[in-house]
Amino acid sequence: MLGAITTMASYATAPKPMFYMKHPIQAMRVRRFRNNVKDTLTSQRFLLGLGAAAVAVPLGLWVGRRMG
């Protein structure tokens, strides 16, 4: 899950022109991925956020109890 989040974060910014020149195939893949992410349904984004919260809240509670 963390790998998917870091991949998405790295693809969140548009590729720079120099990147297009050096890696044209990978740049087109990044561009297509960004367009697909932008066009996803809001319900899928909501479910992704809900899943992330379902993992983060119990983890935060556990860490808080261990430290406090």
LUMGUFI-623765 format. One record per residue: x, y, z of N, C-alpha, C in turn; residue number from 0. Coordinates in nm, 3 decimals, m for minus. Layout:
<pt><n_px>X</n_px><n_py>Y</n_py><n_pz>Z</n_pz><ca_px>X</ca_px><ca_py>Y</ca_py><ca_pz>Z</ca_pz><c_px>X</c_px><c_py>Y</c_py><c_pz>Z</c_pz><k>NUM</k></pt>
...
END
This chain:
<pt><n_px>0.083</n_px><n_py>m0.119</n_py><n_pz>0.000</n_pz><ca_px>0.000</ca_px><ca_py>0.000</ca_py><ca_pz>0.000</ca_pz><c_px>0.087</c_px><c_py>0.126</c_py><c_pz>0.000</c_pz><k>0</k></pt>
<pt><n_px>0.192</n_px><n_py>0.122</n_py><n_pz>0.080</n_pz><ca_px>0.281</ca_px><ca_py>0.239</ca_py><ca_pz>0.083</ca_pz><c_px>0.351</c_px><c_py>0.258</c_py><c_pz>m0.052</c_pz><k>1</k></pt>
<pt><n_px>0.382</n_px><n_py>0.148</n_py><n_pz>m0.118</n_pz><ca_px>0.445</ca_px><ca_py>0.158</ca_py><ca_pz>m0.250</ca_pz><c_px>0.353</c_px><c_py>0.225</c_py><c_pz>m0.350</c_pz><k>2</k></pt>
<pt><n_px>0.224</n_px><n_py>0.193</n_py><n_pz>m0.344</n_pz><ca_px>0.128</ca_px><ca_py>0.256</ca_py><ca_pz>m0.436</ca_pz><c_px>0.116</c_px><c_py>0.404</c_py><c_pz>m0.407</c_pz><k>3</k></pt>
<pt><n_px>0.119</n_px><n_py>0.441</n_py><n_pz>m0.280</n_pz><ca_px>0.108</ca_px><ca_py>0.583</ca_py><ca_pz>m0.243</ca_pz><c_px>0.231</c_px><c_py>0.660</c_py><c_pz>m0.289</c_pz><k>4</k></pt>
<pt><n_px>0.349</n_px><n_py>0.604</n_py><n_pz>m0.271</n_pz><ca_px>0.469</ca_px><ca_py>0.675</ca_py><ca_pz>m0.315</ca_pz><c_px>0.475</c_px><c_py>0.684</c_py><c_pz>m0.467</c_pz><k>5</k></pt>
<pt><n_px>0.430</n_px><n_py>0.580</n_py><n_pz>m0.535</n_pz><ca_px>0.427</ca_px><ca_py>0.585</ca_py><ca_pz>m0.682</ca_pz><c_px>0.332</c_px><c_py>0.693</c_py><c_pz>m0.729</c_pz><k>6</k></pt>
<pt><n_px>0.215</n_px><n_py>0.699</n_py><n_pz>m0.668</n_pz><ca_px>0.117</ca_px><ca_py>0.799</ca_py><ca_pz>m0.708</ca_pz><c_px>0.168</c_px><c_py>0.940</c_py><c_pz>m0.676</c_pz><k>7</k></pt>
<pt><n_px>0.235</n_px><n_py>0.956</n_py><n_pz>m0.563</n_pz><ca_px>0.288</ca_px><ca_py>1.088</ca_py><ca_pz>m0.527</ca_pz><c_px>0.397</c_px><c_py>1.131</c_py><c_pz>m0.626</c_pz><k>8</k></pt>
<pt><n_px>0.478</n_px><n_py>1.036</n_py><n_pz>m0.670</n_pz><ca_px>0.584</ca_px><ca_py>1.073</ca_py><ca_pz>m0.764</ca_pz><c_px>0.526</c_px><c_py>1.106</c_py><c_pz>m0.902</c_pz><k>9</k></pt>
<pt><n_px>0.412</n_px><n_py>1.047</n_py><n_pz>m0.937</n_pz><ca_px>0.348</ca_px><ca_py>1.075</ca_py><ca_pz>m1.065</ca_pz><c_px>0.253</c_px><c_py>1.194</c_py><c_pz>m1.057</c_pz><k>10</k></pt>
<pt><n_px>0.237</n_px><n_py>1.252</n_py><n_pz>m0.942</n_pz><ca_px>0.140</ca_px><ca_py>1.360</ca_py><ca_pz>m0.926</ca_pz><c_px>0.182</c_px><c_py>1.486</c_py><c_pz>m1.002</c_pz><k>11</k></pt>
<pt><n_px>0.310</n_px><n_py>1.506</n_py><n_pz>m1.018</n_pz><ca_px>0.357</ca_px><ca_py>1.624</ca_py><ca_pz>m1.090</ca_pz><c_px>0.377</c_px><c_py>1.589</c_py><c_pz>m1.237</c_pz><k>12</k></pt>
<pt><n_px>0.356</n_px><n_py>1.684</n_py><n_pz>m1.321</n_pz><ca_px>0.370</ca_px><ca_py>1.662</ca_py><ca_pz>m1.465</ca_pz><c_px>0.518</c_px><c_py>1.645</c_py><c_pz>m1.500</c_pz><k>13</k></pt>
<pt><n_px>0.547</n_px><n_py>1.556</n_py><n_pz>m1.594</n_pz><ca_px>0.686</ca_px><ca_py>1.541</ca_py><ca_pz>m1.638</ca_pz><c_px>0.736</c_px><c_py>1.670</c_py><c_pz>m1.704</c_pz><k>14</k></pt>
<pt><n_px>0.860</n_px><n_py>1.700</n_py><n_pz>m1.682</n_pz><ca_px>0.921</ca_px><ca_py>1.820</ca_py><ca_pz>m1.739</ca_pz><c_px>0.960</c_px><c_py>1.795</c_py><c_pz>m1.885</c_pz><k>15</k></pt>
<pt><n_px>0.976</n_px><n_py>1.900</n_py><n_pz>m1.965</n_pz><ca_px>1.013</ca_px><ca_py>1.882</ca_py><ca_pz>m2.106</ca_pz><c_px>1.140</c_px><c_py>1.801</c_py><c_pz>m2.126</c_pz><k>16</k></pt>
<pt><n_px>1.239</n_px><n_py>1.819</n_py><n_pz>m2.039</n_pz><ca_px>1.364</ca_px><ca_py>1.745</ca_py><ca_pz>m2.054</ca_pz><c_px>1.341</c_px><c_py>1.596</c_py><c_pz>m2.031</c_pz><k>17</k></pt>
<pt><n_px>1.249</n_px><n_py>1.564</n_py><n_pz>m1.939</n_pz><ca_px>1.215</ca_px><ca_py>1.424</ca_py><ca_pz>m1.914</ca_pz><c_px>1.151</c_px><c_py>1.362</c_py><c_pz>m2.038</c_pz><k>18</k></pt>
<pt><n_px>1.067</n_px><n_py>1.440</n_py><n_pz>m2.107</n_pz><ca_px>1.007</ca_px><ca_py>1.392</ca_py><ca_pz>m2.232</ca_pz><c_px>1.114</c_px><c_py>1.361</c_py><c_pz>m2.336</c_pz><k>19</k></pt>
<pt><n_px>1.217</n_px><n_py>1.444</n_py><n_pz>m2.340</n_pz><ca_px>1.321</ca_px><ca_py>1.423</ca_py><ca_pz>m2.439</ca_pz><c_px>1.407</c_px><c_py>1.300</c_py><c_pz>m2.406</c_pz><k>20</k></pt>
<pt><n_px>1.437</n_px><n_py>1.281</n_py><n_pz>m2.278</n_pz><ca_px>1.524</ca_px><ca_py>1.170</ca_py><ca_pz>m2.238</ca_pz><c_px>1.449</c_px><c_py>1.037</c_py><c_pz>m2.233</c_pz><k>21</k></pt>
<pt><n_px>1.324</n_px><n_py>1.038</n_py><n_pz>m2.188</n_pz><ca_px>1.247</ca_px><ca_py>0.915</ca_py><ca_pz>m2.168</ca_pz><c_px>1.107</c_px><c_py>0.930</c_py><c_pz>m2.228</c_pz><k>22</k></pt>
<pt><n_px>1.094</n_px><n_py>0.930</n_py><n_pz>m2.359</n_pz><ca_px>0.964</ca_px><ca_py>0.957</ca_py><ca_pz>m2.419</ca_pz><c_px>0.857</c_px><c_py>0.852</c_py><c_pz>m2.387</c_pz><k>23</k></pt>
<pt><n_px>0.894</n_px><n_py>0.725</n_py><n_pz>m2.382</n_pz><ca_px>0.796</ca_px><ca_py>0.619</ca_py><ca_pz>m2.357</ca_pz><c_px>0.747</c_px><c_py>0.626</c_py><c_pz>m2.212</c_pz><k>24</k></pt>
<pt><n_px>0.840</n_px><n_py>0.640</n_py><n_pz>m2.120</n_pz><ca_px>0.802</ca_px><ca_py>0.649</ca_py><ca_pz>m1.979</ca_pz><c_px>0.722</c_px><c_py>0.776</c_py><c_pz>m1.953</c_pz><k>25</k></pt>
<pt><n_px>0.754</n_px><n_py>0.884</n_py><n_pz>m2.020</n_pz><ca_px>0.680</ca_px><ca_py>1.009</ca_py><ca_pz>m2.002</ca_pz><c_px>0.535</c_px><c_py>0.993</c_py><c_pz>m2.049</c_pz><k>26</k></pt>
<pt><n_px>0.514</n_px><n_py>0.921</n_py><n_pz>m2.158</n_pz><ca_px>0.377</ca_px><ca_py>0.898</ca_py><ca_pz>m2.204</ca_pz><c_px>0.300</c_px><c_py>0.809</c_py><c_pz>m2.108</c_pz><k>27</k></pt>
<pt><n_px>0.369</n_px><n_py>0.713</n_py><n_pz>m2.046</n_pz><ca_px>0.304</ca_px><ca_py>0.629</ca_py><ca_pz>m1.946</ca_pz><c_px>0.263</c_px><c_py>0.711</c_py><c_pz>m1.824</c_pz><k>28</k></pt>
<pt><n_px>0.352</n_px><n_py>0.800</n_py><n_pz>m1.781</n_pz><ca_px>0.320</ca_px><ca_py>0.887</ca_py><ca_pz>m1.667</ca_pz><c_px>0.202</c_px><c_py>0.977</c_py><c_pz>m1.701</c_pz><k>29</k></pt>
<pt><n_px>0.204</n_px><n_py>1.030</n_py><n_pz>m1.822</n_pz><ca_px>0.094</ca_px><ca_py>1.118</ca_py><ca_pz>m1.865</ca_pz><c_px>m0.039</c_px><c_py>1.044</c_py><c_pz>m1.868</c_pz><k>30</k></pt>
<pt><n_px>m0.038</n_px><n_py>0.923</n_py><n_pz>m1.922</n_pz><ca_px>m0.160</ca_px><ca_py>0.843</ca_py><ca_pz>m1.928</ca_pz><c_px>m0.208</c_px><c_py>0.809</c_py><c_pz>m1.787</c_pz><k>31</k></pt>
<pt><n_px>m0.114</n_px><n_py>0.774</n_py><n_pz>m1.698</n_pz><ca_px>m0.150</ca_px><ca_py>0.742</ca_py><ca_pz>m1.560</ca_pz><c_px>m0.213</c_px><c_py>0.863</c_py><c_pz>m1.490</c_pz><k>32</k></pt>
<pt><n_px>m0.156</n_px><n_py>0.981</n_py><n_pz>m1.511</n_pz><ca_px>m0.210</ca_px><ca_py>1.102</ca_py><ca_pz>m1.449</ca_pz><c_px>m0.351</c_px><c_py>1.130</c_py><c_pz>m1.499</c_pz><k>33</k></pt>
<pt><n_px>m0.375</n_px><n_py>1.113</n_py><n_pz>m1.628</n_pz><ca_px>m0.508</ca_px><ca_py>1.135</ca_py><ca_pz>m1.682</ca_pz><c_px>m0.607</c_px><c_py>1.034</c_py><c_pz>m1.626</c_pz><k>34</k></pt>
<pt><n_px>m0.565</n_px><n_py>0.909</n_py><n_pz>m1.612</n_pz><ca_px>m0.653</ca_px><ca_py>0.808</ca_py><ca_pz>m1.555</ca_pz><c_px>m0.687</c_px><c_py>0.838</c_py><c_pz>m1.410</c_pz><k>35</k></pt>
<pt><n_px>m0.590</n_px><n_py>0.885</n_py><n_pz>m1.334</n_pz><ca_px>m0.614</ca_px><ca_py>0.918</ca_py><ca_pz>m1.194</ca_pz><c_px>m0.711</c_px><c_py>1.035</c_py><c_pz>m1.183</c_pz><k>36</k></pt>
<pt><n_px>m0.694</n_px><n_py>1.133</n_py><n_pz>m1.271</n_pz><ca_px>m0.783</ca_px><ca_py>1.250</ca_py><ca_pz>m1.268</ca_pz><c_px>m0.925</c_px><c_py>1.213</c_py><c_pz>m1.305</c_pz><k>37</k></pt>
<pt><n_px>m0.940</n_px><n_py>1.112</n_py><n_pz>m1.392</n_pz><ca_px>m1.071</ca_px><ca_py>1.074</ca_py><ca_pz>m1.441</ca_pz><c_px>m1.139</c_px><c_py>0.965</c_py><c_pz>m1.358</c_pz><k>38</k></pt>
<pt><n_px>m1.075</n_px><n_py>0.920</n_py><n_pz>m1.251</n_pz><ca_px>m1.137</ca_px><ca_py>0.815</ca_py><ca_pz>m1.170</ca_pz><c_px>m1.261</c_px><c_py>0.869</c_py><c_pz>m1.102</c_pz><k>39</k></pt>
<pt><n_px>m1.349</n_px><n_py>0.778</n_py><n_pz>m1.072</n_pz><ca_px>m1.474</ca_px><ca_py>0.818</ca_py><ca_pz>m1.007</ca_pz><c_px>m1.447</c_px><c_py>0.865</c_py><c_pz>m0.865</c_pz><k>40</k></pt>
<pt><n_px>m1.527</n_px><n_py>0.956</n_py><n_pz>m0.821</n_pz><ca_px>m1.512</ca_px><ca_py>1.009</ca_py><ca_pz>m0.686</ca_pz><c_px>m1.532</c_px><c_py>0.900</c_py><c_pz>m0.583</c_pz><k>41</k></pt>
<pt><n_px>m1.620</n_px><n_py>0.804</n_py><n_pz>m0.610</n_pz><ca_px>m1.643</ca_px><ca_py>0.696</ca_py><ca_pz>m0.514</ca_pz><c_px>m1.517</c_px><c_py>0.613</c_py><c_pz>m0.494</c_pz><k>42</k></pt>
<pt><n_px>m1.438</n_px><n_py>0.593</n_py><n_pz>m0.599</n_pz><ca_px>m1.314</ca_px><ca_py>0.519</ca_py><ca_pz>m0.584</ca_pz><c_px>m1.214</c_px><c_py>0.596</c_py><c_pz>m0.500</c_pz><k>43</k></pt>
<pt><n_px>m1.209</n_px><n_py>0.727</n_py><n_pz>m0.519</n_pz><ca_px>m1.120</ca_px><ca_py>0.809</ca_py><ca_pz>m0.435</ca_pz><c_px>m1.166</c_px><c_py>0.805</c_py><c_pz>m0.290</c_pz><k>44</k></pt>
<pt><n_px>m1.297</n_px><n_py>0.809</n_py><n_pz>m0.270</n_pz><ca_px>m1.351</ca_px><ca_py>0.804</ca_py><ca_pz>m0.135</ca_pz><c_px>m1.316</c_px><c_py>0.672</c_py><c_pz>m0.068</c_pz><k>45</k></pt>
<pt><n_px>m1.329</n_px><n_py>0.562</n_py><n_pz>m0.142</n_pz><ca_px>m1.298</ca_px><ca_py>0.431</ca_py><ca_pz>m0.086</ca_pz><c_px>m1.148</c_px><c_py>0.419</c_py><c_pz>m0.055</c_pz><k>46</k></pt>
<pt><n_px>m1.064</n_px><n_py>0.476</n_py><n_pz>m0.138</n_pz><ca_px>m0.921</ca_px><ca_py>0.475</ca_py><ca_pz>m0.111</ca_pz><c_px>m0.889</c_px><c_py>0.553</c_py><c_pz>0.016</c_pz><k>47</k></pt>
<pt><n_px>m0.952</n_px><n_py>0.669</n_py><n_pz>0.032</n_pz><ca_px>m0.932</ca_px><ca_py>0.747</ca_py><ca_pz>0.154</ca_pz><c_px>m0.985</c_px><c_py>0.677</c_py><c_pz>0.277</c_pz><k>48</k></pt>
<pt><n_px>m1.100</n_px><n_py>0.611</n_py><n_pz>0.262</n_pz><ca_px>m1.157</ca_px><ca_py>0.536</ca_py><ca_pz>0.373</ca_pz><c_px>m1.067</c_px><c_py>0.420</c_py><c_pz>0.414</c_pz><k>49</k></pt>
<pt><n_px>m1.011</n_px><n_py>0.352</n_py><n_pz>0.315</n_pz><ca_px>m0.917</ca_px><ca_py>0.243</ca_py><ca_pz>0.344</ca_pz><c_px>m0.792</c_px><c_py>0.293</c_py><c_pz>0.414</c_pz><k>50</k></pt>
<pt><n_px>m0.741</n_px><n_py>0.407</n_py><n_pz>0.369</n_pz><ca_px>m0.622</ca_px><ca_py>0.465</ca_py><ca_pz>0.432</ca_pz><c_px>m0.652</c_px><c_py>0.505</c_py><c_pz>0.576</c_pz><k>51</k></pt>
<pt><n_px>m0.771</n_px><n_py>0.560</n_py><n_pz>0.599</n_pz><ca_px>m0.809</ca_px><ca_py>0.598</ca_py><ca_pz>0.735</ca_pz><c_px>m0.827</c_px><c_py>0.474</c_py><c_pz>0.823</c_pz><k>52</k></pt>
<pt><n_px>m0.880</n_px><n_py>0.367</n_py><n_pz>0.766</n_pz><ca_px>m0.898</ca_px><ca_py>0.243</ca_py><ca_pz>0.842</ca_pz><c_px>m0.765</c_px><c_py>0.185</c_py><c_pz>0.888</c_pz><k>53</k></pt>
<pt><n_px>m0.659</n_px><n_py>0.213</n_py><n_pz>0.814</n_pz><ca_px>m0.527</ca_px><ca_py>0.167</ca_py><ca_pz>0.854</ca_pz><c_px>m0.462</c_px><c_py>0.267</c_py><c_pz>0.949</c_pz><k>54</k></pt>
<pt><n_px>m0.477</n_px><n_py>0.396</n_py><n_pz>0.923</n_pz><ca_px>m0.406</ca_px><ca_py>0.499</ca_py><ca_pz>0.998</ca_pz><c_px>m0.461</c_px><c_py>0.519</c_py><c_pz>1.139</c_pz><k>55</k></pt>
<pt><n_px>m0.592</n_px><n_py>0.514</n_py><n_pz>1.156</n_pz><ca_px>m0.651</ca_px><ca_py>0.542</ca_py><ca_pz>1.287</ca_pz><c_px>m0.610</c_px><c_py>0.437</c_py><c_pz>1.390</c_pz><k>56</k></pt>
<pt><n_px>m0.627</n_px><n_py>0.307</n_py><n_pz>1.365</n_pz><ca_px>m0.582</ca_px><ca_py>0.210</ca_py><ca_pz>1.466</ca_pz><c_px>m0.431</c_px><c_py>0.215</c_py><c_pz>1.491</c_pz><k>57</k></pt>
<pt><n_px>m0.355</n_px><n_py>0.241</n_py><n_pz>1.385</n_pz><ca_px>m0.210</ca_px><ca_py>0.252</ca_py><ca_pz>1.402</ca_pz><c_px>m0.176</c_px><c_py>0.371</c_py><c_pz>1.490</c_pz><k>58</k></pt>
<pt><n_px>m0.244</n_px><n_py>0.483</n_py><n_pz>1.467</n_pz><ca_px>m0.221</ca_px><ca_py>0.604</ca_py><ca_pz>1.548</ca_pz><c_px>m0.260</c_px><c_py>0.581</c_py><c_pz>1.694</c_pz><k>59</k></pt>
<pt><n_px>m0.371</n_px><n_py>0.514</n_py><n_pz>1.715</n_pz><ca_px>m0.412</ca_px><ca_py>0.484</ca_py><ca_pz>1.853</ca_pz><c_px>m0.312</c_px><c_py>0.394</c_py><c_pz>1.922</c_pz><k>60</k></pt>
<pt><n_px>m0.264</n_px><n_py>0.293</n_py><n_pz>1.851</n_pz><ca_px>m0.167</ca_px><ca_py>0.202</ca_py><ca_pz>1.910</ca_pz><c_px>m0.037</c_px><c_py>0.275</c_py><c_pz>1.947</c_pz><k>61</k></pt>
<pt><n_px>0.010</n_px><n_py>0.360</n_py><n_pz>1.856</n_pz><ca_px>0.134</ca_px><ca_py>0.436</ca_py><ca_pz>1.881</ca_pz><c_px>0.112</c_px><c_py>0.532</c_py><c_pz>1.996</c_pz><k>62</k></pt>
<pt><n_px>m0.005</n_px><n_py>0.597</n_py><n_pz>1.999</n_pz><ca_px>m0.034</ca_px><ca_py>0.690</ca_py><ca_pz>2.108</ca_pz><c_px>m0.037</c_px><c_py>0.623</c_py><c_pz>2.243</c_pz><k>63</k></pt>
<pt><n_px>m0.093</n_px><n_py>0.505</n_py><n_pz>2.250</n_pz><ca_px>m0.096</ca_px><ca_py>0.432</ca_py><ca_pz>2.378</ca_pz><c_px>0.042</c_px><c_py>0.386</c_py><c_pz>2.420</c_pz><k>64</k></pt>
<pt><n_px>0.125</n_px><n_py>0.348</n_py><n_pz>2.322</n_pz><ca_px>0.261</ca_px><ca_py>0.302</ca_py><ca_pz>2.355</ca_pz><c_px>0.347</c_px><c_py>0.418</c_py><c_pz>2.405</c_pz><k>65</k></pt>
<pt><n_px>0.325</n_px><n_py>0.536</n_py><n_pz>2.351</n_pz><ca_px>0.410</ca_px><ca_py>0.651</ca_py><ca_pz>2.388</ca_pz><c_px>0.355</c_px><c_py>0.724</c_py><c_pz>2.510</c_pz><k>66</k></pt>
<pt><n_px>0.228</n_px><n_py>0.714</n_py><n_pz>2.532</n_pz><ca_px>0.169</ca_px><ca_py>0.797</ca_py><ca_pz>2.638</ca_pz><c_px>0.133</c_px><c_py>0.720</c_py><c_pz>2.756</c_pz><k>67</k></pt>
END
